[in-house]
Amino acid sequence: MKLNLCKIVDGCRLGTLTNLGKKEVQSMEIPGCLLYTKMGTAPHLTHDTLHSIQGLPVVVQISLTTLADLQEVLQEYKEGIGKFIGMPESILYCSLQDPAVCSPHGYNSMKTVSIWNNRGRKELTASKFMDIQKAIQPDWFQCLSDGDTISADISRKKAKKSVDRSLYFLDECLQLQENSPELKQSLMFGVIEGGDVLEERLRSARETAKRPVAGFLLDAFQGNTMTKETKLELLTSVIAELPEDKPRLIHGIGKPDEILECIKRGIDIFDSSFPYQVTERHCALCFSYDYQLNPESADIEEDEKTEVRKDDKKPKDETCSEAQEKDDENPKDETCREAQEMTSFEIHLKDRKYQDDFNPLVNGCSCYCCQNHSRAYVHHLVMTKELLAYVLLMMHNFQHYFGFFSSIRNALKEDKLDQLRKVISRQAL
């Protein structure tokens, strides 16, 4: 993999990752995002419906949490997860955790990291982790790390432990990879840990940058346990310690305004779990990313959308109530609660006002849903609990989100990222 940067504007990096995959023939434009999947399958979508979506990312994200139990099957299969799931030509990136799922805290140790799936907890040593990677045979993978720092009560001591453990796992995994023929062509991303302690984040960045990793994952920035100012300060300081010739990836940052703030600080790649979370709460992404609009027309359009979003947020819908009841039965951290909250970039299709709204989800959108169905129809599907509602919303939300990243790259090329940022910030209520 090779990173070719063609432009850097106020920290924002525009370029291309080339020589991707084991055949080294594919490329990816940055800033960009990964295709979020559940065990290699886009949520709610078949292979055909997925490929009707425009602007699909080149790199597909799979998570170890959903694949760890397939280790024995994949070892017998011997041809890797790509061919096993019917995506032999795709570039596969294996993350440790699913960015859309919250994990319990307090189960990592000096020698093991815990992951969770439907069967419960699974402890991974560096050796066990690498054995699973050998069976999966991904193109990229996140190194084992202690990212258990997404909590409001993380101490300096815990932040230090997370860095120490992650560096230990990194050294172990690098040594195991060197002796593994199955992973010779797979690229390992080093993980930057340290919670909200600047000193530990910097130490993690400096030490990880000394190792022969292909890129860097900035972990544990999702959720609302850190203030926005703290996150941005940490990102700015940490990225200053990383080499410019390797890609930077971040998990769990999905809102458009946050994406732009991270890009401004030098992040290259994001996951696309946000459209999935929006779909799960029966919402549709409905924000403008047209930076070519003149200020007057943009202001009128945004005023109209602002009123829509204010109306959407007034009622406490059934979905949110049900989610809250589940939280009361099975308490989760603030990251999970935040993921259930509707943002100002979406509309809630369960609202009654959409039952007679025969406009598309977004005027001018070219996705299958907007070209063939109305808000009223999707509202009907949601209210009658038809699975087709999730299919149509997922198709729209993915395409809208991928279009947003395309707009970011175009704005960078045309030196108009500030205009795009203003358009987005007007909608970030």
C-alpha positions in Angstrom: 0.0 0.0 0.0 1.2 3.5 -0.9 -0.2 6.8 0.1 0.0 9.5 -2.5 -0.9 13.0 -1.2 -1.8 15.5 -3.9 -2.9 18.4 -1.6 -2.8 19.4 2.0 -5.0 22.3 3.0 -5.0 23.5 6.6 -4.3 20.0 7.7 -6.9 18.4 5.4 -5.2 15.6 3.3 -6.4 14.9 -0.2 -4.9 11.9 -2.0 -5.1 8.3 -3.0 -4.1 5.0 -1.4 -2.8 2.8 -4.1 -1.6 -0.8 -4.5 -4.4 -2.1 -2.3 -5.1 -5.7 -1.7 -3.0 -8.8 -2.2 -2.9 -8.2 -6.0 -2.0 -4.5 -5.4 -4.2 -3.3 -8.2 -7.0 -1.3 -6.4 -7.0 2.3 -5.0 -8.9 4.4 -2.6 -9.4 8.1 -2.5 -9.0 9.9 0.8 -10.7 11.4 2.8 -12.9 8.4 2.5 -14.8 5.8 4.5 -15.1 2.0 4.8 -18.1 -0.1 3.9 -19.7 -1.1 7.3 -20.8 -4.7 7.4 -22.0 -7.4 9.7 -19.9 -10.5 9.0 -19.2 -9.2 5.5 -22.8 -8.4 4.7 -24.2 -4.9 4.6 -27.0 -4.7 7.2 -30.5 -5.3 5.7 -29.1 -5.6 2.1 -28.5 -8.4 -0.3 -25.6 -8.4 -2.7 -27.7 -7.0 -5.5 -29.3 -4.2 -3.5 -25.9 -3.2 -2.1 -24.4 -2.9 -5.6 -27.3 -0.7 -6.7 -25.9 2.0 -4.4 -23.7 4.6 -5.9 -20.2 5.4 -4.6 -19.6 2.2 -2.7 -16.3 2.3 -0.7 -13.5 0.1 -2.0 -12.6 -1.2 1.5 -15.0 -3.4 3.4 -15.0 -3.4 7.2 -15.5 -6.7 9.0 -15.2 -7.1 12.8 -13.4 -9.8 14.8 -16.3 -10.0 17.2 -18.5 -11.6 14.6 -15.8 -13.7 13.0 -13.9 -15.2 16.0 -16.3 -18.2 16.3 -15.7 -19.1 12.6 -12.0 -19.7 13.2 -12.1 -23.5 12.9 -14.4 -23.4 9.8 -12.1 -20.9 8.1 -9.0 -22.9 9.0 -10.5 -25.9 7.2 -11.6 -23.8 4.3 -8.1 -22.3 4.0 -9.0 -19.6 1.4 -9.8 -16.8 3.8 -13.0 -14.9 4.7 -13.2 -12.9 1.4 -14.0 -15.9 -0.8 -16.0 -17.5 2.0 -18.5 -14.6 2.1 -18.6 -14.1 -1.6 -16.4 -11.0 -1.8 -13.1 -12.4 -3.2 -12.2 -9.2 -5.0 -13.0 -6.8 -2.1 -10.3 -5.2 0.1 -11.1 -6.4 3.6 -10.2 -4.5 6.8 -10.7 -6.4 10.1 -11.3 -4.3 13.1 -11.2 -5.7 16.7 -14.6 -4.4 17.7 -17.8 -3.5 15.9 -18.0 0.3 16.0 -21.8 0.2 16.2 -21.9 -2.1 19.2 -20.9 -1.2 22.8 -18.8 -3.6 24.9 -18.7 -4.0 28.7 -15.9 -2.3 30.5 -13.3 -3.8 32.8 -12.4 -7.2 31.3 -9.0 -6.6 29.7 -5.7 -7.7 31.4 -2.0 -7.5 30.7 -2.1 -10.6 28.6 -5.7 -10.7 27.2 -8.3 -8.5 25.5 -12.0 -9.5 25.7 -14.4 -9.3 22.8 -18.1 -10.0 23.0 -20.6 -11.6 20.7 -23.8 -13.6 20.9 -22.1 -16.4 22.7 -20.7 -14.1 25.4 -17.1 -13.1 26.2 -14.1 -14.4 24.5 -10.6 -13.7 25.8 -7.8 -13.1 23.2 -4.1 -13.4 23.8 -1.8 -12.0 21.1 -1.2 -15.6 19.9 -4.9 -16.4 19.7 -5.7 -13.1 18.0 -3.1 -13.8 15.3 -4.3 -17.4 14.8 -7.8 -16.0 14.0 -6.3 -13.4 11.6 -4.4 -16.3 9.8 -7.8 -18.0 9.3 -9.5 -14.8 8.2 -6.6 -13.6 5.9 -7.7 -9.9 5.7 -6.0 -7.4 3.5 -5.7 -5.0 6.5 -6.3 -5.6 10.2 -6.2 -3.6 13.4 -3.7 -4.9 15.9 -4.9 -6.2 19.2 -5.1 -3.3 21.7 -6.6 -2.3 25.0 -9.2 0.3 24.0 -11.1 0.1 27.2 -10.9 3.8 28.0 -14.3 5.0 26.8 -15.6 5.9 30.2 -16.0 9.0 32.3 -14.0 7.6 35.2 -10.7 6.7 33.4 -7.7 7.5 35.6 -4.2 8.4 34.5 -3.1 5.0 35.7 -5.7 3.2 33.6 -4.7 5.3 30.5 -1.0 4.4 31.1 -2.0 0.7 31.3 -3.9 0.9 28.1 -0.8 2.2 26.3 1.5 -0.3 27.9 -0.7 -3.2 27.1 -1.3 -2.0 23.5 2.4 -1.6 22.8 3.0 -5.1 24.3 0.4 -6.6 22.0 1.8 -4.7 19.0 5.3 -6.1 19.5 3.9 -9.6 20.0 1.7 -9.4 16.9 4.5 -8.0 14.7 6.7 -10.9 15.7 4.0 -13.4 15.1 3.2 -11.8 11.7 6.8 -12.0 10.6 6.7 -15.8 11.2 3.4 -16.3 9.5 3.3 -17.1 5.8 -0.5 -16.7 5.8 -0.2 -13.0 6.8 2.8 -11.9 4.8 0.6 -9.9 2.5 -1.7 -8.5 5.2 -1.1 -5.1 6.6 -1.3 -4.3 10.3 -2.5 -1.0 11.6 -1.0 0.2 14.9 -3.5 1.5 17.5 -3.1 4.8 19.4 -4.6 4.5 22.9 -4.4 6.5 26.1 -7.9 7.7 26.8 -8.1 11.5 27.4 -4.6 11.8 29.0 -2.5 13.8 26.5 0.8 12.6 27.8 -0.2 8.9 27.3 -1.7 9.6 23.9 1.5 11.2 22.8 3.6 8.3 24.2 1.4 5.9 22.4 1.7 7.8 19.1 5.5 8.1 19.3 6.1 4.5 20.2 3.7 3.1 17.7 5.2 5.2 14.9 8.6 3.6 15.6 7.2 0.2 14.7 6.8 -1.1 11.1 3.0 -0.7 10.9 1.1 0.2 7.7 -1.1 2.9 9.2 -2.6 4.1 12.4 -6.0 3.7 14.1 -6.9 6.4 16.6 -9.0 4.5 19.0 -11.5 5.3 21.8 -12.6 8.7 20.5 -16.2 7.7 20.1 -18.9 8.6 22.6 -19.5 11.6 24.7 -17.3 11.0 27.7 -14.8 13.5 26.4 -15.8 17.1 25.6 -15.5 18.1 21.9 -12.7 20.5 22.8 -10.7 17.7 24.5 -11.2 15.3 21.5 -10.0 17.9 19.0 -7.0 18.9 21.1 -6.0 15.3 21.5 -6.4 14.6 17.8 -4.3 17.7 16.8 -1.5 16.8 19.2 -1.4 13.1 18.4 -1.5 13.5 14.6 1.4 15.9 14.8 3.5 12.9 16.1 2.5 10.6 13.2 4.4 10.3 9.9 2.7 11.9 6.9 3.3 8.9 4.6 0.9 6.5 6.4 -2.9 6.6 6.6 -4.8 7.6 9.7 -8.1 5.8 10.6 -10.7 6.5 13.3 -13.7 4.5 14.5 -17.0 5.7 15.8 -16.9 9.2 14.5 -19.8 9.6 12.1 -21.8 12.8 12.3 -21.0 15.1 9.3 -19.8 18.0 11.5 -17.5 15.8 13.5 -16.2 14.2 10.3 -15.1 17.6 8.9 -13.4 18.5 12.2 -11.4 15.3 12.1 -10.5 15.7 8.5 -9.2 19.2 9.3 -6.9 17.6 11.8 -5.5 15.1 9.4 -7.7 12.0 9.6 -8.0 10.1 6.4 -10.4 7.2 6.8 -13.7 6.7 8.8 -16.1 3.8 9.2 -19.7 4.0 8.0 -21.6 2.6 11.0 -23.4 6.0 11.4 -25.8 5.3 8.4 -26.6 1.9 10.0 -27.4 3.5 13.4 -29.6 6.1 11.7 -31.5 3.3 9.9 -32.0 1.3 13.1 -33.9 4.2 14.6 -36.2 4.5 11.6 -34.5 7.7 10.3 -33.3 8.9 7.0 -30.2 11.1 6.5 -31.5 14.4 5.2 -28.8 17.0 5.2 -27.3 19.1 2.4 -23.7 18.8 1.4 -24.0 21.0 -1.7 -21.2 23.6 -1.2 -22.1 25.2 -4.5 -25.3 26.7 -3.2 -25.4 30.5 -3.0 -25.8 31.8 0.5 -29.4 33.1 0.1 -30.9 29.9 -1.3 -28.9 27.9 1.2 -30.2 29.9 4.1 -33.8 29.4 2.9 -33.3 25.7 2.5 -31.7 25.3 5.8 -34.4 27.2 7.6 -37.0 24.9 6.2 -35.0 21.8 7.2 -34.4 23.2 10.7 -38.2 23.5 11.3 -38.6 19.9 10.1 -35.9 18.6 12.5 -37.3 20.6 15.4 -40.7 19.0 14.9 -39.1 15.5 14.6 -37.4 15.9 18.0 -40.5 17.0 19.9 -42.3 13.7 20.3 -40.6 10.9 22.3 -41.1 8.1 19.8 -41.9 4.5 20.6 -38.5 3.3 19.3 -36.6 5.5 21.8 -38.9 4.4 24.6 -38.3 0.8 23.8 -34.6 1.3 23.6 -34.6 3.1 27.0 -36.5 0.2 28.6 -33.9 -2.2 27.2 -31.2 0.1 28.7 -32.9 0.0 32.1 -32.8 -3.8 32.0 -29.3 -4.1 30.6 -27.4 -0.8 31.4 -24.8 0.3 28.9 -22.4 3.2 28.8 -23.0 6.7 27.5 -21.5 5.7 24.1 -24.5 3.4 23.5 -27.1 5.9 24.7 -25.5 8.5 22.4 -25.8 6.1 19.4 -29.6 5.9 20.0 -30.1 9.7 20.0 -31.4 11.3 16.8 -29.2 13.9 15.3 -30.0 17.1 13.4 -28.9 15.5 10.2 -31.8 13.1 9.9 -35.6 12.9 9.8 -37.7 10.4 11.8 -40.0 8.5 9.4 -42.2 7.2 12.3 -43.6 10.7 12.7 -47.3 11.0 11.7 -46.7 14.1 9.6 -45.1 11.9 6.9 -48.2 9.8 6.3 -49.3 12.3 3.7 -45.9 13.4 2.5 -45.4 12.2 -1.1 -42.0 13.8 -1.5 -38.9 11.6 -1.7 -36.8 11.3 1.4 -34.4 13.9 -0.1 -35.3 16.0 -3.1 -32.8 15.4 -5.9 -31.4 12.2 -4.4 -30.6 9.5 -6.9 -30.9 6.5 -4.6 -33.3 3.7 -5.4 -35.6 4.6 -2.5 -35.9 8.3 -3.4 -36.4 7.6 -7.1 -39.2 5.1 -6.6 -40.8 5.7 -3.2 -42.1 8.6 -1.0 -41.8 9.5 2.6 -45.4 8.4 3.0 -44.7 4.9 1.8 -41.6 4.5 4.0 -43.7 5.8 6.9 -46.3 3.2 6.2 -43.6 0.4 6.1 -42.2 1.6 9.4 -45.5 1.7 11.1 -46.5 -1.7 9.9 -43.1 -3.1 10.8 -42.2 -4.3 7.3 -38.6 -5.3 6.9 -38.6 -3.5 3.6 -38.5 -0.2 5.6 -35.0 -1.1 6.8 -33.9 -2.1 3.3 -35.0 1.2 1.7 -33.6 3.4 4.5 -30.3 1.5 4.5 -30.0 2.0 0.7 -30.7 5.7 1.0 -28.6 6.3 4.1 -25.5 4.6 2.7 -25.7 6.4 -0.7 -26.3 9.8 1.0 -23.4 9.2 3.3 -21.0 8.1 0.6 -22.1 11.1 -1.5 -21.1 13.3 1.4 -17.5 12.0 1.3 -17.4 12.5 -2.4 -18.5 16.1 -1.8 -15.7 16.5 0.7 -13.1 15.4 -1.8 -14.5 17.6 -4.5 -14.6 20.6 -2.1 -10.9 20.0 -1.3 -10.0 19.8 -4.9 -11.8 23.1 -5.6 -10.5 24.8 -2.4 -14.1 25.2 -1.1 -14.0 23.1 2.0 -14.8 26.1 4.1 -18.0 26.6 2.2 -18.9 23.0 2.8 -18.1 23.3 6.5 -20.4 26.4 6.7 -23.2 24.4 5.0 -22.8 21.5 7.4 -22.4 23.7 10.5 -25.7 25.5 9.8 -27.4 22.1 10.1 -25.6 20.9 13.2 -28.1 22.1 15.8 
